[in-house]
């Protein structure tokens, strides 16, 4: 976890958190063998809560039947401050702690910058 214990180390760059314009990310995570169902449950538990948050413009998680346990995320937030508020939510801290032992390897994240 990071020094503030809200997100996995290095997941969110400082420049993204400091942005006063919309920020977006797509990411990928794969559950460890045998943990697919638990990971799915953890993800499903945060989707509705996340979509209700101030500044959440889009939050979508995808999976595919031919790769159980593989999850692709897309998020768009009104600003870095909104994203920081999101990852600081108690339910997100619980989520990060819960999936730490379920994810195969590291969470992957690609931060997107709008062209205009």
PAFI-860745 format. One record per atom (N, C-alpha, C): residue number from 0; residue in three letters; chain; atom name; x, y, z. Coordinates in Angstrom, 1 decimal, decimal comma, padded with zeros to 4 digits, m for minus. Each point is the difference from the previous one (the first is absolute). Layout:
residues N
+-----+-----+---+----+--------+--------+--------+
|   k |   r | c |  a |     xx |     yy |     zz |
+-----+-----+---+----+--------+--------+--------+
| NUM | ALA | A | CA |      X |      Y |      Z |
...
+-----+-----+---+----+--------+--------+--------+
END
This chain:
residues 116
+-----+-----+---+----+--------+--------+--------+
|   k |   r | c |  a |     xx |     yy |     zz |
+-----+-----+---+----+--------+--------+--------+
|   0 | UNK | A |  N |  000,8 | m001,2 |  000,0 |
|   0 | UNK | A | CA | m000,8 |  001,2 |  000,0 |
|   0 | UNK | A |  C |  000,9 |  001,2 |  000,0 |
|   1 | UNK | A |  N | m000,6 |  001,1 | m000,4 |
|   1 | UNK | A | CA |  000,7 |  001,3 |  000,0 |
|   1 | UNK | A |  C |  000,2 |  000,5 |  001,4 |
|   2 | UNK | A |  N |  000,8 |  001,1 |  000,1 |
|   2 | UNK | A | CA |  000,3 |  000,6 |  001,3 |
|   2 | UNK | A |  C | m001,3 |  000,4 |  000,7 |
|   3 | UNK | A |  N | m001,0 |  000,4 | m000,7 |
|   3 | UNK | A | CA | m001,3 |  000,4 |  000,7 |
|   3 | UNK | A |  C | m001,0 | m001,2 |  000,1 |
|   4 | UNK | A |  N |  000,4 | m001,2 | m000,4 |
|   4 | UNK | A | CA | m000,8 | m001,2 |  000,2 |
|   4 | UNK | A |  C | m001,3 |  000,1 | m000,7 |
|   5 | UNK | A |  N | m000,1 |  000,8 | m001,1 |
|   5 | UNK | A | CA | m001,3 |  000,0 | m000,7 |
|   5 | UNK | A |  C |  000,0 | m000,7 | m001,3 |
|   6 | UNK | A |  N |  001,1 | m000,1 | m000,6 |
|   6 | UNK | A | CA |  000,1 | m000,7 | m001,3 |
|   6 | UNK | A |  C |  001,3 | m000,8 | m000,1 |
|   7 | UNK | A |  N |  000,0 | m001,0 | m000,9 |
|   7 | UNK | A | CA |  001,3 | m000,7 | m000,2 |
|   7 | UNK | A |  C |  001,1 |  000,9 | m000,4 |
|   8 | UNK | A |  N |  001,2 | m000,3 |  000,4 |
|   8 | UNK | A | CA |  001,2 |  000,8 | m000,3 |
|   8 | UNK | A |  C |  000,1 |  000,4 | m001,5 |
|   9 | UNK | A |  N |  000,1 |  001,3 | m000,2 |
|   9 | UNK | A | CA |  000,3 |  000,5 | m001,3 |
|   9 | UNK | A |  C | m001,2 | m000,1 | m001,0 |
|  10 | UNK | A |  N | m001,2 | m000,3 |  000,4 |
|  10 | UNK | A | CA | m001,1 | m000,2 | m000,9 |
|  10 | UNK | A |  C | m000,4 |  001,3 | m000,6 |
|  11 | UNK | A |  N |  000,0 |  001,1 |  000,7 |
|  11 | UNK | A | CA | m000,5 |  001,3 | m000,5 |
|  11 | UNK | A |  C |  001,1 |  001,0 |  000,0 |
|  12 | UNK | A |  N |  000,4 |  000,4 | m001,1 |
|  12 | UNK | A | CA |  001,1 |  001,0 | m000,1 |
|  12 | UNK | A |  C | m000,4 |  001,4 |  000,7 |
|  13 | UNK | A |  N |  000,9 |  000,7 |  000,6 |
|  13 | UNK | A | CA | m000,3 |  001,2 |  000,6 |
|  13 | UNK | A |  C | m000,6 |  001,1 | m000,9 |
|  14 | UNK | A |  N |  000,5 |  000,0 | m001,3 |
|  14 | UNK | A | CA | m000,6 |  000,9 | m000,9 |
|  14 | UNK | A |  C | m001,4 | m000,2 | m000,3 |
|  15 | UNK | A |  N | m000,5 | m001,2 |  000,0 |
|  15 | UNK | A | CA | m001,4 | m000,4 | m000,2 |
|  15 | UNK | A |  C | m000,8 |  000,6 |  001,2 |
|  16 | UNK | A |  N |  000,5 | m000,3 |  001,2 |
|  16 | UNK | A | CA | m000,7 |  000,4 |  001,2 |
|  16 | UNK | A |  C | m000,1 |  001,6 |  000,1 |
|  17 | UNK | A |  N |  001,0 |  000,7 | m000,6 |
|  17 | UNK | A | CA |  000,0 |  001,4 |  000,1 |
|  17 | UNK | A |  C | m000,8 |  000,7 | m001,1 |
|  18 | UNK | A |  N | m000,5 | m000,8 | m001,0 |
|  18 | UNK | A | CA | m000,7 |  000,5 | m001,1 |
|  18 | UNK | A |  C | m001,3 |  000,7 |  000,4 |
|  19 | UNK | A |  N | m000,3 |  001,2 | m000,6 |
|  19 | UNK | A | CA | m001,3 |  000,6 |  000,2 |
|  19 | UNK | A |  C | m000,9 | m000,1 | m001,2 |
|  20 | UNK | A |  N |  000,4 | m000,9 | m000,9 |
|  20 | UNK | A | CA | m000,8 | m000,3 | m001,2 |
|  20 | UNK | A |  C | m000,3 | m001,5 |  000,1 |
|  21 | UNK | A |  N | m000,9 | m000,5 | m000,8 |
|  21 | UNK | A | CA | m000,4 | m001,5 |  000,1 |
|  21 | UNK | A |  C |  001,2 | m000,9 | m000,2 |
|  22 | UNK | A |  N |  000,0 | m001,1 |  000,8 |
|  22 | UNK | A | CA |  001,0 | m001,0 | m000,1 |
|  22 | UNK | A |  C | m000,7 | m001,3 | m000,3 |
|  23 | UNK | A |  N |  000,7 | m000,9 | m000,8 |
|  23 | UNK | A | CA | m000,6 | m001,3 | m000,3 |
|  23 | UNK | A |  C |  001,1 | m001,0 |  000,1 |
|  24 | UNK | A |  N | m000,4 | m001,3 |  000,2 |
|  24 | UNK | A | CA |  000,9 | m001,1 |  000,1 |
|  24 | UNK | A |  C | m000,7 | m001,2 | m000,5 |
|  25 | UNK | A |  N |  000,8 | m000,9 | m000,7 |
|  25 | UNK | A | CA | m000,4 | m001,3 | m000,2 |
|  25 | UNK | A |  C |  000,9 | m000,9 |  000,6 |
|  26 | UNK | A |  N | m000,5 | m001,1 |  000,5 |
|  26 | UNK | A | CA |  000,9 | m001,0 |  000,8 |
|  26 | UNK | A |  C | m000,4 | m001,4 | m000,3 |
|  27 | UNK | A |  N |  000,8 | m000,9 |  000,5 |
|  27 | UNK | A | CA | m000,2 | m001,4 | m000,1 |
|  27 | UNK | A |  C |  000,5 | m000,7 |  001,2 |
|  28 | UNK | A |  N | m000,8 | m001,0 |  000,4 |
|  28 | UNK | A | CA |  000,4 | m000,8 |  001,1 |
|  28 | UNK | A |  C | m000,5 | m001,5 | m000,3 |
|  29 | UNK | A |  N |  000,8 | m000,9 |  000,5 |
|  29 | UNK | A | CA | m000,4 | m001,4 | m000,2 |
|  29 | UNK | A |  C |  000,1 | m000,7 |  001,4 |
|  30 | UNK | A |  N | m001,1 | m000,7 |  000,3 |
|  30 | UNK | A | CA | m000,1 | m000,7 |  001,3 |
|  30 | UNK | A |  C |  000,9 | m001,2 |  000,0 |
|  31 | UNK | A |  N |  000,6 | m000,4 |  001,1 |
|  31 | UNK | A | CA |  000,7 | m001,2 |  000,2 |
|  31 | UNK | A |  C | m000,9 | m001,2 | m000,3 |
|  32 | UNK | A |  N |  000,5 | m001,1 | m000,5 |
|  32 | UNK | A | CA | m000,7 | m001,2 | m000,2 |
|  32 | UNK | A |  C | m000,8 | m000,4 |  001,3 |
|  33 | UNK | A |  N | m001,3 | m000,2 | m000,2 |
|  33 | UNK | A | CA | m000,8 | m000,4 |  001,2 |
|  33 | UNK | A |  C | m000,6 |  001,2 |  000,7 |
|  34 | UNK | A |  N |  000,4 |  001,2 | m000,3 |
|  34 | UNK | A | CA | m000,5 |  001,2 |  000,7 |
|  34 | UNK | A |  C | m000,9 |  000,9 | m000,9 |
|  35 | UNK | A |  N | m000,3 | m000,6 | m001,2 |
|  35 | UNK | A | CA | m000,8 |  000,8 | m000,9 |
|  35 | UNK | A |  C | m001,4 |  000,5 |  000,6 |
|  36 | UNK | A |  N | m000,7 | m000,9 |  000,6 |
|  36 | UNK | A | CA | m001,3 |  000,3 |  000,6 |
|  36 | UNK | A |  C |  000,2 |  001,1 |  001,1 |
|  37 | UNK | A |  N |  000,9 | m000,2 |  000,9 |
|  37 | UNK | A | CA |  000,2 |  001,0 |  001,0 |
|  37 | UNK | A |  C |  000,4 |  001,4 | m000,5 |
|  38 | UNK | A |  N |  000,8 |  000,0 | m001,0 |
|  38 | UNK | A | CA |  000,4 |  001,3 | m000,6 |
|  38 | UNK | A |  C | m001,2 |  000,6 | m000,7 |
|  39 | UNK | A |  N | m000,8 | m000,8 | m000,7 |
|  39 | UNK | A | CA | m001,2 |  000,6 | m000,7 |
|  39 | UNK | A |  C | m000,9 |  000,6 |  001,1 |
|  40 | UNK | A |  N | m000,2 | m000,7 |  001,1 |
|  40 | UNK | A | CA | m000,8 |  000,6 |  001,1 |
|  40 | UNK | A |  C |  000,5 |  001,3 |  000,5 |
|  41 | UNK | A |  N |  001,3 |  000,1 |  000,2 |
|  41 | UNK | A | CA |  000,6 |  001,2 |  000,5 |
|  41 | UNK | A |  C | m000,2 |  001,2 | m001,0 |
|  42 | UNK | A |  N |  000,1 | m000,3 | m001,3 |
|  42 | UNK | A | CA | m000,1 |  001,0 | m001,0 |
|  42 | UNK | A |  C | m001,5 |  000,4 | m000,1 |
|  43 | UNK | A |  N | m000,9 | m000,9 |  000,0 |
|  43 | UNK | A | CA | m001,4 |  000,3 | m000,1 |
|  43 | UNK | A |  C | m000,5 |  000,8 |  001,2 |
|  44 | UNK | A |  N |  000,6 | m000,2 |  001,2 |
|  44 | UNK | A | CA | m000,4 |  000,8 |  001,2 |
|  44 | UNK | A |  C |  000,4 |  001,5 | m000,1 |
|  45 | UNK | A |  N |  000,9 |  000,4 | m000,8 |
|  45 | UNK | A | CA |  000,4 |  001,4 | m000,1 |
|  45 | UNK | A |  C | m000,6 |  000,7 | m001,2 |
|  46 | UNK | A |  N | m000,5 | m000,7 | m001,0 |
|  46 | UNK | A | CA | m000,4 |  000,7 | m001,2 |
|  46 | UNK | A |  C | m001,1 |  001,0 |  000,3 |
|  47 | UNK | A |  N | m001,1 | m000,4 |  000,6 |
|  47 | UNK | A | CA | m001,1 |  001,0 |  000,3 |
|  47 | UNK | A |  C |  000,4 |  001,1 |  000,9 |
|  48 | UNK | A |  N |  000,8 | m000,3 |  001,0 |
|  48 | UNK | A | CA |  000,5 |  001,1 |  001,0 |
|  48 | UNK | A |  C |  000,8 |  001,0 | m000,8 |
|  49 | UNK | A |  N |  000,9 | m000,5 | m000,8 |
|  49 | UNK | A | CA |  000,9 |  000,9 | m000,8 |
|  49 | UNK | A |  C | m000,8 |  000,9 | m000,9 |
|  50 | UNK | A |  N | m000,9 | m000,6 | m000,7 |
|  50 | UNK | A | CA | m000,8 |  000,8 | m001,0 |
|  50 | UNK | A |  C | m000,8 |  001,1 |  000,7 |
|  51 | UNK | A |  N | m000,3 | m000,1 |  001,2 |
|  51 | UNK | A | CA | m000,7 |  001,0 |  000,8 |
|  51 | UNK | A |  C |  000,8 |  001,2 |  000,5 |
|  52 | UNK | A |  N |  001,3 | m000,2 | m000,1 |
|  52 | UNK | A | CA |  001,0 |  001,0 |  000,6 |
|  52 | UNK | A |  C |  000,0 |  001,3 | m000,8 |
|  53 | UNK | A |  N |  000,2 |  001,1 |  000,7 |
|  53 | UNK | A | CA |  000,1 |  001,3 | m000,6 |
|  53 | UNK | A |  C |  001,3 |  000,0 | m000,9 |
|  54 | UNK | A |  N | m000,2 |  000,4 | m001,3 |
|  54 | UNK | A | CA |  001,1 |  000,0 | m000,9 |
|  54 | UNK | A |  C |  000,2 | m001,2 | m000,8 |
|  55 | UNK | A |  N | m000,7 | m001,1 |  000,2 |
|  55 | UNK | A | CA |  000,1 | m001,2 | m000,8 |
|  55 | UNK | A |  C | m000,8 |  000,2 | m001,3 |
|  56 | UNK | A |  N |  000,7 |  000,2 | m001,1 |
|  56 | UNK | A | CA | m000,6 |  000,1 | m001,3 |
|  56 | UNK | A |  C | m000,3 | m001,3 | m000,6 |
|  57 | UNK | A |  N |  000,8 | m001,0 |  000,2 |
|  57 | UNK | A | CA | m000,2 | m001,3 | m000,6 |
|  57 | UNK | A |  C |  000,9 | m001,0 |  000,8 |
|  58 | UNK | A |  N | m000,7 | m001,2 |  000,3 |
|  58 | UNK | A | CA |  000,7 | m001,0 |  000,7 |
|  58 | UNK | A |  C | m000,5 | m001,3 | m000,6 |
|  59 | UNK | A |  N |  000,7 | m000,8 | m000,7 |
|  59 | UNK | A | CA | m000,4 | m001,2 | m000,7 |
|  59 | UNK | A |  C |  001,0 | m001,1 |  000,2 |
|  60 | UNK | A |  N | m000,5 | m001,2 |  000,3 |
|  60 | UNK | A | CA |  000,9 | m001,1 |  000,1 |
|  60 | UNK | A |  C | m000,5 | m001,1 | m001,0 |
|  61 | UNK | A |  N |  001,0 | m000,5 | m000,7 |
|  61 | UNK | A | CA | m000,4 | m001,0 | m001,0 |
|  61 | UNK | A |  C |  000,7 | m001,4 |  000,3 |
|  62 | UNK | A |  N | m000,6 | m001,0 | m000,4 |
|  62 | UNK | A | CA |  000,6 | m001,3 |  000,0 |
|  62 | UNK | A |  C | m000,4 | m000,8 | m001,2 |
|  63 | UNK | A |  N |  000,6 | m001,2 | m000,2 |
|  63 | UNK | A | CA | m000,4 | m000,8 | m001,2 |
|  63 | UNK | A |  C | m000,1 | m001,4 |  000,4 |
|  64 | UNK | A |  N | m001,1 | m000,7 | m000,5 |
|  64 | UNK | A | CA | m000,2 | m001,4 |  000,4 |
|  64 | UNK | A |  C |  001,2 | m001,0 | m000,3 |
|  65 | UNK | A |  N |  000,8 |  000,3 | m001,0 |
|  65 | UNK | A | CA |  001,1 | m000,9 | m000,3 |
|  65 | UNK | A |  C |  001,2 |  000,2 |  000,8 |
|  66 | UNK | A |  N |  000,0 |  001,1 |  000,9 |
|  66 | UNK | A | CA |  001,1 |  000,2 |  000,9 |
|  66 | UNK | A |  C | m000,5 |  000,3 |  001,4 |
|  67 | UNK | A |  N | m000,5 | m001,0 |  000,7 |
|  67 | UNK | A | CA | m000,5 |  000,3 |  001,3 |
|  67 | UNK | A |  C |  001,0 |  000,6 |  000,9 |
|  68 | UNK | A |  N | m000,3 |  001,0 |  000,8 |
|  68 | UNK | A | CA |  000,9 |  000,6 |  000,9 |
|  68 | UNK | A |  C |  000,8 |  001,1 | m000,6 |
|  69 | UNK | A |  N | m000,2 |  000,3 | m001,3 |
|  69 | UNK | A | CA |  000,7 |  001,2 | m000,6 |
|  69 | UNK | A |  C | m001,0 |  001,1 | m000,1 |
|  70 | UNK | A |  N |  000,4 |  001,2 |  000,6 |
|  70 | UNK | A | CA | m000,8 |  001,2 |  000,1 |
|  70 | UNK | A |  C |  000,7 |  001,2 | m000,6 |
|  71 | UNK | A |  N | m000,8 |  000,7 | m000,8 |
|  71 | UNK | A | CA |  000,5 |  001,3 | m000,6 |
|  71 | UNK | A |  C | m000,8 |  001,1 |  000,5 |
|  72 | UNK | A |  N |  000,6 |  001,1 |  000,5 |
|  72 | UNK | A | CA | m000,7 |  001,1 |  000,6 |
|  72 | UNK | A |  C |  000,2 |  001,2 | m000,9 |
|  73 | UNK | A |  N | m001,0 |  000,9 |  000,0 |
|  73 | UNK | A | CA |  000,1 |  001,3 | m000,6 |
|  73 | UNK | A |  C | m000,7 |  001,0 |  001,0 |
|  74 | UNK | A |  N |  000,8 |  001,1 |  000,4 |
|  74 | UNK | A | CA | m000,5 |  001,0 |  000,9 |
|  74 | UNK | A |  C |  000,3 |  001,4 | m000,6 |
|  75 | UNK | A |  N | m001,0 |  000,9 |  000,2 |
|  75 | UNK | A | CA |  000,2 |  001,4 | m000,3 |
|  75 | UNK | A |  C | m000,5 |  000,8 |  001,2 |
|  76 | UNK | A |  N |  000,9 |  000,9 |  000,5 |
|  76 | UNK | A | CA | m000,3 |  000,8 |  001,1 |
|  76 | UNK | A |  C |  000,1 |  001,5 | m000,4 |
|  77 | UNK | A |  N | m000,8 |  000,9 |  000,6 |
|  77 | UNK | A | CA | m000,1 |  001,4 | m000,3 |
|  77 | UNK | A |  C |  001,4 |  000,7 |  000,3 |
|  78 | UNK | A |  N |  000,7 | m000,5 |  000,9 |
|  78 | UNK | A | CA |  001,3 |  000,6 |  000,3 |
|  78 | UNK | A |  C |  000,8 | m001,1 |  000,9 |
|  79 | UNK | A |  N |  001,3 |  000,4 |  000,2 |
|  79 | UNK | A | CA |  000,8 | m000,9 |  000,8 |
|  79 | UNK | A |  C | m000,5 |  000,0 |  001,5 |
|  80 | UNK | A |  N | m000,5 |  001,2 |  000,4 |
|  80 | UNK | A | CA | m000,6 |  000,0 |  001,4 |
|  80 | UNK | A |  C | m001,1 | m000,9 |  000,2 |
|  81 | UNK | A |  N | m000,8 | m000,2 | m001,1 |
|  81 | UNK | A | CA | m001,2 | m000,9 |  000,1 |
|  81 | UNK | A |  C |  000,6 | m001,5 |  000,0 |
|  82 | UNK | A |  N |  001,0 | m000,2 | m000,7 |
|  82 | UNK | A | CA |  000,6 | m001,4 |  000,0 |
|  82 | UNK | A |  C |  000,6 | m000,2 |  001,4 |
|  83 | UNK | A |  N |  000,7 |  000,9 |  000,5 |
|  83 | UNK | A | CA |  000,6 | m000,1 |  001,4 |
|  83 | UNK | A |  C | m001,1 | m000,3 |  001,0 |
|  84 | UNK | A |  N | m001,1 |  000,7 | m000,1 |
|  84 | UNK | A | CA | m001,1 | m000,2 |  000,9 |
|  84 | UNK | A |  C | m000,6 | m001,4 | m000,1 |
|  85 | UNK | A |  N |  000,0 | m000,5 | m001,3 |
|  85 | UNK | A | CA | m000,5 | m001,3 | m000,2 |
|  85 | UNK | A |  C |  000,9 | m001,1 |  000,7 |
|  86 | UNK | A |  N |  001,3 |  000,1 | m000,3 |
|  86 | UNK | A | CA |  000,9 | m001,1 |  000,6 |
|  86 | UNK | A |  C |  000,1 |  000,1 |  001,5 |
|  87 | UNK | A |  N | m000,4 |  001,2 |  000,5 |
|  87 | UNK | A | CA |  000,1 |  000,2 |  001,5 |
|  87 | UNK | A |  C | m001,3 | m000,5 |  000,7 |
|  88 | UNK | A |  N | m001,0 | m000,3 | m000,8 |
|  88 | UNK | A | CA | m001,3 | m000,5 |  000,6 |
|  88 | UNK | A |  C |  000,3 | m001,3 |  000,8 |
|  89 | UNK | A |  N | m000,6 | m000,1 |  001,2 |
|  89 | UNK | A | CA |  000,2 | m001,3 |  000,8 |
|  89 | UNK | A |  C | m000,3 | m001,2 | m000,8 |
|  90 | UNK | A |  N | m001,0 |  000,0 | m000,9 |
|  90 | UNK | A | CA | m000,3 | m001,2 | m000,7 |
|  90 | UNK | A |  C |  001,1 | m000,4 | m001,0 |
|  91 | UNK | A |  N |  000,7 |  001,0 | m000,5 |
|  91 | UNK | A | CA |  001,1 | m000,2 | m000,9 |
|  91 | UNK | A |  C |  001,2 | m000,6 |  000,7 |
|  92 | UNK | A |  N |  000,2 |  000,5 |  001,2 |
|  92 | UNK | A | CA |  001,1 | m000,5 |  000,8 |
|  92 | UNK | A |  C | m000,2 | m001,4 |  000,3 |
|  93 | UNK | A |  N | m001,3 | m000,4 |  000,4 |
|  93 | UNK | A | CA | m000,4 | m001,4 |  000,2 |
|  93 | UNK | A |  C |  000,2 | m000,8 | m001,2 |
|  94 | UNK | A |  N | m000,3 |  000,5 | m001,2 |
|  94 | UNK | A | CA |  000,1 | m000,6 | m001,3 |
|  94 | UNK | A |  C |  001,5 | m000,3 | m000,3 |
|  95 | UNK | A |  N |  000,8 |  001,0 |  000,1 |
|  95 | UNK | A | CA |  001,5 | m000,2 | m000,3 |
|  95 | UNK | A |  C |  000,6 | m001,1 |  001,0 |
|  96 | UNK | A |  N | m000,4 |  000,1 |  001,2 |
|  96 | UNK | A | CA |  000,5 | m001,1 |  000,9 |
|  96 | UNK | A |  C | m000,5 | m001,3 | m000,3 |
|  97 | UNK | A |  N | m001,3 | m000,1 | m000,4 |
|  97 | UNK | A | CA | m000,5 | m001,3 | m000,4 |
|  97 | UNK | A |  C |  000,6 | m000,6 | m001,2 |
|  98 | UNK | A |  N |  000,2 |  000,8 | m001,0 |
|  98 | UNK | A | CA |  000,5 | m000,6 | m001,3 |
|  98 | UNK | A |  C |  001,5 | m000,2 |  000,0 |
|  99 | UNK | A |  N |  000,7 |  000,6 |  001,0 |
|  99 | UNK | A | CA |  001,5 | m000,2 |  000,0 |
|  99 | UNK | A |  C |  000,4 | m001,4 | m000,1 |
| 100 | UNK | A |  N | m000,7 | m000,9 |  000,7 |
| 100 | UNK | A | CA |  000,3 | m001,5 | m000,1 |
| 100 | UNK | A |  C | m000,7 | m000,7 | m001,1 |
| 101 | UNK | A |  N | m000,8 |  000,7 | m000,8 |
| 101 | UNK | A | CA | m000,8 | m000,7 | m001,0 |
| 101 | UNK | A |  C |  000,6 |  000,2 | m001,4 |
| 102 | UNK | A |  N |  000,8 |  001,1 | m000,2 |
| 102 | UNK | A | CA |  000,5 |  000,4 | m001,3 |
| 102 | UNK | A |  C |  001,2 | m000,8 | m000,4 |
| 103 | UNK | A |  N |  000,1 | m000,5 | m001,2 |
| 103 | UNK | A | CA |  001,2 | m000,6 | m000,5 |
| 103 | UNK | A |  C |  000,9 |  001,1 | m000,5 |
| 104 | UNK | A |  N |  001,2 |  000,2 |  000,6 |
| 104 | UNK | A | CA |  000,9 |  001,0 | m000,4 |
| 104 | UNK | A |  C | m000,5 |  001,4 |  000,5 |
| 105 | UNK | A |  N |  000,2 |  001,0 | m000,8 |
| 105 | UNK | A | CA | m000,3 |  001,4 |  000,4 |
| 105 | UNK | A |  C | m001,2 |  000,5 | m000,7 |
| 106 | UNK | A |  N | m000,8 |  000,9 |  000,5 |
| 106 | UNK | A | CA | m001,0 |  000,7 | m000,7 |
| 106 | UNK | A |  C |  000,7 |  000,8 | m001,1 |
| 107 | UNK | A |  N | m000,5 |  000,0 | m001,2 |
| 107 | UNK | A | CA |  000,5 |  000,8 | m001,1 |
| 107 | UNK | A |  C | m000,8 |  001,2 | m000,2 |
| 108 | UNK | A |  N |  000,6 |  001,2 | m000,2 |
| 108 | UNK | A | CA | m000,8 |  001,2 | m000,2 |
| 108 | UNK | A |  C |  000,7 |  000,9 | m001,0 |
| 109 | UNK | A |  N | m000,8 |  000,5 | m001,0 |
| 109 | UNK | A | CA |  000,5 |  000,9 | m001,0 |
| 109 | UNK | A |  C | m000,8 |  001,3 |  000,1 |
| 110 | UNK | A |  N |  000,7 |  001,1 |  000,3 |
| 110 | UNK | A | CA | m000,6 |  001,3 |  000,3 |
| 110 | UNK | A |  C | m000,2 |  000,7 | m001,4 |
| 111 | UNK | A |  N | m001,1 |  000,5 | m000,2 |
| 111 | UNK | A | CA | m000,3 |  000,7 | m001,3 |
| 111 | UNK | A |  C | m000,1 |  001,5 |  000,2 |
| 112 | UNK | A |  N |  000,4 |  000,7 | m001,1 |
| 112 | UNK | A | CA |  000,0 |  001,4 |  000,0 |
| 112 | UNK | A |  C | m000,9 |  000,5 | m001,2 |
| 113 | UNK | A |  N | m001,0 |  000,8 |  000,3 |
| 113 | UNK | A | CA | m000,8 |  000,4 | m001,2 |
| 113 | UNK | A |  C |  000,8 |  000,9 | m001,0 |
| 114 | UNK | A |  N | m000,4 | m000,2 | m001,3 |
| 114 | UNK | A | CA |  000,6 |  000,8 | m001,0 |
| 114 | UNK | A |  C | m000,5 |  001,4 |  000,0 |
| 115 | UNK | A |  N | m001,2 |  000,3 |  000,5 |
| 115 | UNK | A | CA | m000,5 |  001,3 |  000,1 |
| 115 | UNK | A |  C | m000,9 |  000,2 |  001,1 |
+-----+-----+---+----+--------+--------+--------+
END
